[in-house]
Amino acid sequence: MSPILARLPLVILVIFGAALAARPATGQAQELDSGGLGVSREAWEAVHGPGDQVDILSPIWGELTAYAFDGGMYYVAFSGSKVDGGGIVVSIEVAFETGIVAADELDAAIDPLMPSDKTYADSYYLPPSPGALSALSVFRYDSATLDAVPYGTDTLESTFLVVKVGRVNAIRTTSAFESSLDFETTVSRVSIAVAIPEG
């Protein structure tokens, strides 16, 4: 396992732990308006088709299902099993056909997958290092409507994360008059995951 992937679960657990401790109270229930996170398997597959099960298993969610879209693949984890046809979308990884995408082009691709009532909470950054050449950018959001989505005998938490795994390239420009060093960040992977109740 690469160093960047080894530290990703720890980052997510720390952030979710802090978020759940400060879970906001919800008022009157609103209907979830999301193109991905928190929707049922039936609603997701009505838009994206049945998908194909991925050979590799997620240690957290179990099976993953792949869905093609124009320009890449969605890898989706559900809270229930495919056998009973139930479950809701709890995690979406977006993989781009080109392998990387410019950071400023990413938001339009993932915004429809998140609840429309999302509110930004905070950000966390892990810069690249000799042991982990990728950079992690973690953005925490809250959604009151996620908090009303049934999950077993409970409901989902209101918190969810957007995790971007980026690659930072140094670009040196030299001219007859000056030399400069710029940094270009491209994203190789983005994942969206909702916090789930303990137990």
N, C-alpha and C positions, 0 to 999 in steps of 0.2 A: 504494500500500500504506500502511495506517495505521501510525503510529509504534509502537503496541503490538504489531502483528504483525511489524513489522520487527525488533524486539529479541527476540522470542520464540525464534527459532532459535538465537541467540547464547547465551541463557540456558540452553537445553537442552543445547547442545554443551559449555558450561563445566561444567555439573553432571555430565553423563554422562562427560566426560573425567576428572573427579576420582573418580567412582565406579568407572570401569573400572581406574584405576590401583591401586585398593584392592580388587579383586575377590576375594571370599572363596573359599577352597578348599571343594569340596563333598565330602561323605561318601558314604554309600550312596545310590544313586538312589532317589527317591520318585516316586510317580505325581502328575502335575499335577492339582490340584483347582481348576479355574477355570471361571467361566461366560463368560469372554471372552478375556482376554489369554493368548496362548500356545496356544489350542486350534486344532484344524484347521478349515479352511473347512467341511468336511463336518459336523463336530460343531456349529459355529456355526449353519449353515443348517438343521440338523435341528431346531433350536429356533426360529429366527427366519425361516425361509423363504429363498427364493433372493435376494431383494433386487433393487435396481435400480442400474445403474451411474450414477455421477454424472458430469455433463458436464465439470466442472472436474477437472483432473489435479493430484495432489499432486506437488510438485517432488522430494519425498524418496521416497515410496512408489510413485508411479505412479497407477494407478486407485484410486478410492474407490467403495465400494458402500454404498448407503443401505438401511436396514432400519427399518421403522416399528415403534414400540411404543406402548403406551397412554400418551399424554402427550408424545410427541416422536419423534425419529429418532436412530438410531445411524448414524454414518458410519465405516465400517470399512476399514482398509487391511490387506492380506494380503501375506505375503512372496513368494507365487507368483502366477501369472497365472490368470485365470478360465478360460482356454482348456483348461489341463490339469487344472483342478479341484483343484489342490493348494494349498499355502500354509498358513500359520498366521496367526492374528490378531496383528498387531504394533502396531496403533494403533486406538483407538476414540475418536471424538468423540461426546459426548452433547449433542444440541440439544433444548431443551425447547419444547413447543408454545406456552407462554406467553411465550417469549423470555427470561424470567429466572426464577430460583428462589431462595428464601431459602437462605443458606449452611448453616443448620442442618438443612435438609431434603435436602441433596444427598448426604450420605454413604450413606444407605440405598439411593439409586438407583444408585450406582456400585460399592458394595462387592461385589455378586455378580459383577461383571465382572473382578475382580482375583483372583489366586491366594489360596487360603485360608491358605497358610502365610506370607503377607507379614509382614514386620517393618518398622516405621517406622525410617528412618535419620535424616533431617533435613529442614528446611524452608528455603525462600528466599522473600523477599517483595520485590516491586517496587511501591512506592506510586504512586498516580496523580500526574501532573504536568501542567502546562499543555500539554505536547507530547503527552501520552498520558493521556487521562482515565480509562482503565481501570486497575485494579490487578491485578497478577499474583501468584498464590500457587502456589508449586511445592513439591510434597512428594515426597521420594525414599524408595522402599521397596526392600527386597531380598526375593527369593524363591528358595530353594534349588531348588525344583522347576522354575522357569523355566530355571535353569542346565543342566537335563538335556534340554531340548526341542531336537531337531535343527534346525539352520539351515544348509542347504547341507552343506558338509563339516565344519562346526563345530556349536556349540550356541548358543542364545541366552545373553545375559548374565543375571546374577541380578538386575540393577538395572532398575527401571522408575520412571517419573515419573507423577504426577497433576498436571496443570496446570489451575488454575482462573482464568478471566478474569472478574473481578468489577467491579461498578460501585458506587461509594461515593457515597451521597446524604447530604447534610447536612440534618438536620431541626431547625429552630429552634422551640422551644416557649416561648411568652411568656404569662405570667399576671400577675395583679395583684401578685403577691408576688415572682416571680423570672423570669428568662429563662435558658434553657439550650440547648445545642447538642449534639445526638446524631448519631451516624453509623450509617447502616444499609447493610450490604453485601449485595448480591444478586449471584448468579452468572449470567452470560449464556452461558457456554460452559465445558465441562470436557473435557479430553482425557487419555487414558491411553496412554502409549507405552513400549515396552520398548526397552532398549539392545540393539543388534545388533553382532555382531563386525565389526571393521574388515576391509576388503578384499572 
